[in-house]
Amino acid sequence: MLDADFFRRWMAATATAVDREADRLTELDSAIGDADHGSNLQRGFTAVAAVLEKEAPATPGAVLTLAGRQLISTVGGASGPLYGTLLRRTGKALGEDAEVTRDQLAQAFAAGVAAVGQLGGAQAGDKTMLDALLPAAEALASSFQGAADAARAGAEATVPLQARKGRASYLGERSIGHQDPGATSAALLVEALAETARDGGAEA
Amino acid sequence: MSGAPQVGIVLVSHSGPVAEAVAELARGLAAGGVTAPVAAAGGLPNGGLGTSAELIGRAAASVDRGAGVAVLVDLGSAVLTVKAMLAEGDELPENTRLVDAPFVEGAVAAVVTASSGGDIGAVEAAASEAYGYRKT
């Protein structure tokens, strides 16, 4: 079972991964975006880790809802409302249980991913974070590591795609050949989840 | 419509100066009486480019007179941030609407309509109709 502490550790692991990869995310974003993805997410997840430590929400749902809210208020770019909606909707779908199963998380996460699609109006293949999140949500029903692998593969598969959403879409064909920064950071989030599960001894 | 509360207008841009200037332009073009409350929420609190939920929330609260608040946005994260805030339910005043409109023309139409006492529906319609003004 996954408790509030597991979700706090997931968010902390994501903050660490975003810190480590911030330069790479910004570099990817300078190719097809406005070169602020790494620093924006760094600011956002640093604030998330801080607020979770300070307020220590008691349930998995409350941890993710607070984290999402914090991202929306601190990021300053489109990744704020998108990741904020993902976590907040996932948190709301988890309800008020003190502990949840991986299956419950997989279902809630799928609802969160669907909310991201609705907010941004993007679909699979548009070269966005959804290209990592959609396969991850599906694979999470089977295992944490499978979700991480699916997210990473999905992010890498955005390289040959032409962007159809966001600022990168203004580049048209020139967006082809670059890995999408949003899909790349989405893979970091899901990889941090698998890492947290592994370190905490949760089943696969 | 004297005495009735007016609809508030919030202008959200990635740039602080753009939001302020469009607010100024809309107020100027609506002049000739009591102007509806207009607030700019541009850029980040530190003055950089971007969208700030904090500034948007503060701007919306400052123009809320109880008749609703119409929010006009430029693009990208401005659109997504307001939508995400509306989905939350408690971060913006009651009866706040994201209005689908061109930023500059829509702002002028919204302020003129709100200043003449139009309700939130009329303000939204006037701003959206600004998409129809052909320039060629």
Interface residues (C-beta under 8 A of the other chain):
Chain A: D36 N40 R69 I72 S73 G76 G77 A78 S79 G80 P81 L82 G84 T85 R88 A115 L119 G120 G166 R167
Chain B: L44 G48 G50 T51 S52 A53 E54 G76 S77 L80 T81 K83 A84 M85 A87 E88
